[in-house]
Amino acid sequence: MNILLLAEVSAERVLGGAERVLRNQALGLAMLGHHVELLTRAPEHASEGVLEMAGIREWRYSVSRKHEAAFLWSSVRRSVERFDRLCATEPLDAVIIHQGLAGLGPILARRQAVSRWIYMCHSLAHEEYETRQDPTRSSLANLRRHANLRARRSVEYAVMSRCHHVAVLSQFMRQRVVGTHDISVDRLALIPGAVDPHTFVPFEDRGLAKTALNLPSNRTILFTVRNLVPGWVWTICCVRSRC
């Protein structure tokens, strides 16, 4: 199959979860024998063009960052332009959208060009934005923040509601997608997250690791990490071991 991944981040350099999921999905699909290409927004201060990652091409388009309206319009216009160039060279069997704005232009203007559209929901866009933008005392800044929240939610709904399938990583995110965007459960696919056993290997001497981290040796340690910003979970929990 010819598969195109649309994203607002680049797979070239892994900075967080969004880049990691994009990169691993692209590499995994290629390993299964599919022809995979990426269409992404060029990172800030980076130029548009084409780069290659393990035989997978990533096509980048630049956008205007003068203000929100220019950013939105240029993202839609430039993504459609680049999408048309890709479709002109070879037909696409499926498109996987990783962030709403990356897929807004193509799915609105070229939905009939591809038989299968899939939305990969990492998290809800407006909720991610809200965790990074705290309310201020400025009425104008709060109005701008509220407009951004509404815009992100609307863009995500416009894209997600037009996709044939929506993939989520957890039961919690499936509930959030249904509750926020009223997406039919029949169109949702739960694909649990996993780890690469070659990258994440249990420490052989756990006692030594606990000593190095100044953690109690007679307790089981549960560790979970998410975005390291206020409002998200970053917890180390110690519970008494019954072993």
Number of C-alpha atoms within 10 A of each C-alpha: 13 15 21 23 24 30 25 21 24 23 22 14 10 14 11 11 12 18 19 17 17 24 21 13 16 23 18 13 14 19 11 8 10 14 18 24 22 25 25 26 25 20 15 10 7 11 13 15 11 13 13 12 13 8 12 16 15 23 22 25 22 20 22 15 13 8 8 14 11 13 14 17 14 18 24 20 17 20 26 22 13 17 19 14 10 16 14 10 8 9 13 19 15 18 25 23 28 25 24 26 23 26 31 26 23 26 22 14 12 14 15 11 15 16 11 16 22 22 26 23 21 16 17 19 20 18 12 15 15 15 13 11 12 10 13 10 7 9 10 10 12 15 12 13 18 15 13 16 18 12 16 19 19 16 18 22 21 18 23 26 16 16 19 13 21 25 20 23 17 16 12 9 17 21 14 16 22 13 10 12 16 12 19 12 13 8 13 18 16 13 12 10 9 7 8 8 8 6 7 8 9 8 9 8 8 11 14 12 13 15 11 9 9 9 14 14 14 14 15 15 15 10 10 9 10 11 13 9 10 10 11 12 12 14 11 10 11 14 11 10 10 7 6
